[in-house]
Structures are given as C-alpha cells and as structure tokens.
C-alpha cells in the first residue's frame, strides 16, 4: 500500500547506475535524513550521490509519519537549522512547528526539494564492498565517505483514521499521532487496528 504522502506526487525519473562513478560522499538508501544531509553536503561543494535498491516512487516507507523529532541537544540544534532553512527558503513542504523538539512536514515534498540536483540512482544494489569501493555488479562506485542506512528497527505501521473516536479506542496500541488535512495518522507496531482505513509500513 502506498503512503498518503505519495498521492498526486510526481517523481523524477531516476536512472539505474550502469557505469563507474566517483563521489565525495555516497549515501546508501533514499531516506529523508539522507536527502537532507546530501543537500547540505552539496551546498558545501561536495560531490554527493544516493544509491537506492528499490524504485523510489514506490517506497511507502519514505513517507513515514512526517514527524521530525529531536531527542538531545545536538539533534535539537540540527532540527532548528532545518526549520530555519525551510522557512528561509520557503520550501513548500507544509511544515508545522509543533514544539522546539518536533516538526511536522510533508516528507516526500521535502525529500524532492532537498534532492533537486543531487545525483540519485535507483534499482541499484550494492553487491560487495571493498573499503571505499562499492561493487554494484556492472560497475564500481568510489567514495571518500560512505554513509550506511540506519539499522531497521521493528516494523511500524502508519494507520489512517477518518474518525478520531476509533483512534481513542486504540490509544494503548498507538505510539505517535498527527493530524494531516482531514485524517489522523497513527504509528503502531500492530498491523490491525479497529477503524483504520488503510495502513503502510515504515
């Protein structure tokens, strides 16, 4: 199931990597976090690249809950920098400042803005790694720095509720909640929740 964020969104045509490449920094996995980091690295004049195994437009997990949260002082500083950057550039990602430690965004709109001009290859699987060299089967990628994806935690599901009363019934099974337009989004480790219209994995 696609995420609510993917509705009416047009993605660029990302190529498949088929020839040798070099970059200062290579990010493994098209995630919002990697998109933001790659954007700022590129602004500093670095050659950056994102390699993604899947078809990005079909990655339901890319949207997540659209909640950006800071857990410590360093993360709060980074979050505030991003908040100020979004405001200063007037990035159309529907940002809402919930608190000093929490922002709500339309994650795919932010991802697409932050990756404009960033070299991205999809359907590109790393077969092997030798130091700073990545073997993708038909070509090699050499990088000064390789950023691995964060280790996947337990699967969480984002459920879409049309009526808040059902959400209240399932409160004990819900980890995070946010309102988006006319619906409520609820993150849960449970695949089935009463009143959920549909869900996607993150």
Secondary structure, DSSP 8 states (H G I E B T S, - for coil): ---GGGTT------B---S-EEEEEEEES--HHHHHHHHHHHHTT--EEEE-SS-GGG-GGGTTT-EEE--SHHHHHHHHHHHHHHHHHT--S--EEEETTEEE--HHHHHHHHTTT-EEE-S----EEETTEEE-SS-EEEEEEEE------S--EEEEES-HHHHHHTGGG-SEEEEETTEEEEEES-S--TTEEEEEE-
